[in-house]
Amino acid sequence: MHVVREVTDQLTWIGANDHRLTLFENIHPIPEGVSYNSYVLTGEKTVLFDTVDWDACRQMLENLEYVLDGRDLDYIVVNHWEPDHAASLQEVITKYPNAQIIGNTKGFQLAEQFGFQIDEDKKIVVNEGDVIDVGDHKLTFLFMPMVHWPEAMVTLDLTNGALFSADAFGSFKALDGKLFNDEVNYDRDWLDENRRYLTNIVGKYGPHIRKILKKAEPVLDQIKFICPLHGLVWRNDFGYLLDKYNHWASYEPEEKGVTIVYASMYGNTEQAAQALAAKLCELGVENVDVFDVSNTHVSYLIAEVFKKSHLVLASCTYNLGIFPVMLSFLEDMKALNVQNRTVAVIENGSWAIRSGDLISEFLDEQMKTMTVLNDRLTIASRLKDGQEEELDGLALSIKESMRG
């Protein structure tokens, strides 16, 4: 049975939703599923834009056959060769052997590495800026290397204004019948998963994202639909979406607020984190969230750090070092290029209190433009009643730094 949605005249979404997969890329939890988006153009010529993950292959093939309605497939455009999009390509080629494959040189190199069997006479190799006539539609191509693979490109249909944006503008979360950004309450239901997807999958490549946004400026007025490989199709309010991406890609916080992340063995560091959160709220700091690094998946923590201006790292000392899961979180922030944040530190220890110095050294020496507040709360085993003044001072220091 087919499950399709019309994007615009002659262009149809033929993808699939996946609620069985629990970990995207076998690392990121997706409790609300994920979509694999594929699109087919049925003009004078038929064109398939990308395929889907192997697990969604059968549904996509049923959708494709329904939309083609007995017609052959003339072209397949592959914007991105990662397996969650290209894995089903060989099945499509087998079913539609006359189709010509449009891609770039690096993409076809990756195709060979993945073992795809594509006849040389079926390949159409494009360069950036090329225009190809596919019947009554014209396609042009814009390369976006390292967003987030080296071969990635986007395709713009100059006739209907559809931008096939590969993993750019993608999101976790299954569509479940919906397709367009204006069919949902985006801020309430989608923004967090969009941010988590971008920051964890593509966040490391902020400069490359900014470069492609700059490169796309001359054609922005021609874009009527943004069709990513995961998540919603955007057909209006592009300025809102681009503003979010500019924040994420430039590592500038979206909003003033405090994310408190703690690592606690026996609950004492957690108590300090909660006490600080209460002090901040008493001071009128409204946007405060607290997370246990030991039981919160790092993808959610990374998304929170990208979102807010201030971060508090509260960690006990473990084997004279930083508690292991807190150290892993620091390493993930470094790997994803987190920067331009103000950080406060809470340290704890019983016979050797080392975590605070080590966290500060990590932020200073291994990360970029991270401002560590001079005020630090040091705990010897547990927070004492006599330390309330120190706690008040740290909360006030954080609040005052948010005024800048």
Sequence and secondary structure as in RCSB ss.txt:
>XXXX:A:sequence
MHVVREVTDQLTWIGANDHRLTLFENIHPIPEGVSYNSYVLTGEKTVLFDTVDWDACRQMLENLEYVLDGRDLDY
IVVNHWEPDHAASLQEVITKYPNAQIIGNTKGFQLAEQFGFQIDEDKKIVVNEGDVIDVGDHKLTFLFMPMVHWP
EAMVTLDLTNGALFSADAFGSFKALDGKLFNDEVNYDRDWLDENRRYLTNIVGKYGPHIRKILKKAEPVLDQIKF
ICPLHGLVWRNDFGYLLDKYNHWASYEPEEKGVTIVYASMYGNTEQAAQALAAKLCELGVENVDVFDVSNTHVSY
LIAEVFKKSHLVLASCTYNLGIFPVMLSFLEDMKALNVQNRTVAVIENGSWAIRSGDLISEFLDEQMKTMTVLND
RLTIASRLKDGQEEELDGLALSIKESMRG
>XXXX:A:secstr
    EEEETTEEE  EEESS  EETTTEE TT EEE  EEEESSSEEEE    GGGHHHHHHHHHHHHTT    E
EE S   HHHHTTHHHHHHH TT EEEE HHHHHHHHHTT    GGGEEE  TT EEEETTEEEEEEE TTSSST
T EEEEETTT EEE TTTT  SB  TT  BGGGS HHHHTHHHHHHHIIIIIGGGHHHHHHHHHHHGGGGGG SE
EE SSS BB S HHHHHHHHHHHHHT  SEEEEEEEEE SSSHHHHHHHHHHHHHHHTT   EEEEETTTS HHH
HHHHHHHEEEEEEEEEEETTEE HHHHHHHHHHHHTT BS EEEEEEEESS   HHHHHHHHHHHHSBS EEEEE
EEEEESS  GGGHHHHHHHHHHHHHHTT 
